[in-house]
């Protein structure tokens, strides 16, 4: 099961819905952390043993991905308010099925999901 660390660009509503679906998710804002750089976020995720949940494509880059010990879930689009519930269900399903590991990259597109490991 993946434990998530939600980047600042993840809507609060999505994090709330993920928790309702049984996903362990911590938001940077709830941890009192705002405006940190990519490497700081990676270090925090590694220390907390959490998978990064983000809309920032930087975390999929070959220069950063190998530094992330527990993987990345990258949402490649801006979900509308009407899509948040569906997106939460998709992410919850993924989080409950997969185990964290180095090099894990999950790309969530509007209509499909790709898992690279």
Secondary structure, 3 states (H helix, E strand, C coil): CCCEEECCCCCHHHHHHHHHCCCCEEECHHHCCCCCCHHHHHHHHHHHCCEEEECCHHHHCHHHHCCCCCCEEEECCCCCCCCHHHHHHHHHHHHHHCCCCCCCEEEECCCCEEEEC
